[in-house]
Amino acid sequence: MFSLEPIPALKAIQHTSCMEVSASSSSSSSSPQLELITSSSRRKVVRIHAVRVDRWEVLREVSLPQDPVSLAVDGPCVCVATGDRYHLLCDLRAGGSMELFPHGRSRQQGALVVPVGGGEFLLNAPGSLAMFVTSTGTCRRPPMPWAQDALAAAVCLPYVVALRPGGLSVYSLLDRALKADGGSGRGPGPGGVLAFTDRQITGLSLVPLEEQIRALAGRQRPGEALSLLDGVRGHLQPHAYEELRKDISYLAGVDRFNQQAFAEAKELFITGDVDPREIISLYPDMGPCLGDEGFVPRRRETTGQKVTDLRRLQREDAAAYRRYLAFLADYLAVVRAAAAAGRGGVPAEAVDCALLRVYAEQGGGGGGVEEEGESLRSLVASPNACSLHRCVAVLEQYNRYFVLGMLYQSHGNHTEAIKTWVKIADGHTEDSSCPDVYGHIVSTLTAQDTDTVWMFAEWALQKNQEVGVQIFTKHHQDDPNTFRAEEIITLLKNYPHASLLYLEFLINEQRSETESHHTRLALAYVLQILEDEALAEAGRDQEEAAGPALDLRVLRCAGRSRATGLHAERAILLGRSGDHDQALRVLVHEARDPGAARDYCHRAASRGEAAGLRETLLLALLAAYLSSDDLAGEAVEELLLGEDSLRFPAGRAALELLPGSWSVGRVGRFLVGSLRGTLHQRRMAAVQRGLAQAEFLRHKALWVRMRRQLLAVQRPLHTESTQASQTMVRVRRGQACRACQTELTGSFARTARGDLLHTHCMKTQNHPDPEGAVKQNRPLPGLLSTGRPGLRSARDSARCDWPRGQGRVR
């Protein structure tokens, strides 16, 4: 078995034109055998043999429509070429077959059937093409250009070696291109192809794949190197593949970079996972962005790839250099977004610093591009890894001071940020990227702590009082006690307009009820009106603010408003102080408005709690009318004879004010109406007293009846108790409990000494109760429920002036 001599006991397989050994052959030590597939030279069949050491047998025969020319086996599948076409035997054991396409070659030329591996075959196709057919009869690869005169072929992944009359041709399975041509050979060997001539045989071995890839890259063919690398990935160690991938991607990307094919270069750099610092290091003046320790561009040193001299391009062709800058900005933005999405291994500080420099250079050195300015602000406004000591100088170099403040702010240094913006607002530095720097400062201060606000409050108010006061009125702190109102008012003392706006905020929005706040607001209105010519509009504002105010130091306000034309407002302030007579004189004598004076009386009376305030005000109004020569006639008659005449307490009080020169006929109607009203009031009072007495007697009769019924069903108590229980007790209005000194309501008791106590007070104090000494009095059913003590006799009830329904009998 270890020589090439024939075995005498093994019969020969005759009439065989082609044969192939199946890879599924069994080689067990007990019964070694193999499967041999042969084609007959005399019959149109393909046989499957089981060959052992001492014998062989035919397992199956598959009939073909024509004589077989060549065949190949790959696993359980067999592909056979007949006289004009190919046939595919899908399964040797099941026997299924499939007719494929014609090959268009004569018997002398021969039809190629080459196993590729993985159930795939390389076949001749019409039109000088080679087809790759799978075991299912389909094609997974595009057709490959093929030499028409190829006599034989062998697959040595990732190449196909074809034998031609003139030598060997090598094709790539990856890009289906001819890679080499020359020599002669036949069949694949263990590590390559055996090539032979008439006199010698030569073994062609495959160059290691890594060397092939690096050789392609060294010949400035990075695209082919990448294609080969991806095709042989399964034949390389993972670490070796990753390193090769980065090197080749860098080389391919730099090649496209040099040709300004920036979209392809960016795709190569990203898919190859190239370190962004390798690309940053290609640009001039980017060294500080790479870190304090520096960065050595390993890819450029190991690959030796030549890169466009960007420093020279920066000097000689500014437009081209700006295109390279735009590529870097686009590339770094994609890398930064990938890092934000969770991709690790990205040097965030180097990327953010370089991106900031590119944006600043595009916007500052390029004439102020708005889009780049927005990108720069977006970069520093979001969480970033920019290094302050590297980026501050860059932003100052390109006059991007507003962005510098935003960078300080993103790093939590709010004080430095606001100081930087203050310099812009004061004109110490120039930066036109933000037209409203002052408004941005105020908006920022509304979200800062108290120390920062106090630091810049005076500056903000000096710039614009109306806008500057918003740092207090629109502050976003959650704690309402962050600022004390008195401290802010003290600060605003030198800023009248801001002070007025803040006081309006306290009263109208914060609903402050502090007296000093209302007083200051009123004084501020008066001072504003004294300085303002628009008296009418400001007067309405003051009237609306003074109307709902709770407490004002009105004498100060009224004194300040004396020199103004705000008579109605001055009257309101005098009324708040209780000087109604002076208020009415102002309305009558200075404002010359009798209607407003009458309305003032009604409003003041409706708010006041003192009894008879309306009548007092009307008498004061009458006196004011009579003291005015212009109003002593019609206004007085309208007051006396109108609807207000019934509100005077008596005609005598009004008559004492009227001039003695007036005739009786002139005041007769008023006297008749006044007397009629007084008589009506007295009679109505008598009717109410009678109704109250009748109600009391009805309840007393009901109580007596119920008392008699109760005594009839109970056992007689001892004489003293009975007499005590029938004793009449007189309770005065508002009489207090002896123990708690509050008014007696509900049930109460009387001690032996005659003191009246609440029943719960008696129990709480454990008051001694000698036998029959304490008597409890409880409300009777059906009596009134106000709980107010009443009188025990009709005679006492008649003396009482309680309103009807408010008495209670005990």
Secondary structure by P-SEA (a helix, b strand, c coil): cccccccccccccccccbbbbbccccccccbbbbbbbbbbccccbbbbbbcccccccccbbbbbccccccccccccbbbbbcccbbbbccccccbbbbbbbbccccccbbbbbbbccccbbbbbbcccbbbbbcccccccccccccccccccccccccbbbbbcccbbbbbbcccccccccccccccccccbbbbbcccbbbbbbbccaaaaaaaaaaacaaaaaaaaaaaacccccaaaaaaaaaaaaaaaaaaaaaacaaaaaaaaaaaacccaaaaaaaccccccccccccccaaaaaaacccccaaaaaaaccaaaaaaaaaaaaaaaaaaaaaaaacccccaaaaaaaaaaaaaaaaaaaacccaaaaaaaaaaaaccccccccccaaaaaaacaaaaaaaaaaaacaaaaaaaaaaaaaaccccccccccaaaaaaaaaaaccaaaaaacaaaaaaacccccccccccccccccccccaaaaaaaacccaaaaaaaaaaaccccccccaaaaaaaaaaaaaaaaaccaaaaaaaaaaaaaaaccccaaaaaaaaaccccaaaaaaaaaaaacaaaaaaaaaacccccaaaaaaaaaaaaaaccccaaaaaaaaaaaaaaaaccccccaaaaaaaacccccccccaaaaaaacccccccccaaaaaaaaaaaaaaaaaaaaaaaaaaaaaaaaaaaaaaaaaaaaaaacccccaaaaaaaabbbbbccbbbbcccccccccccccccccccccaaaaaaaccccccccbbbbbbccccccccbbbbccaaaaaaccccccccccc
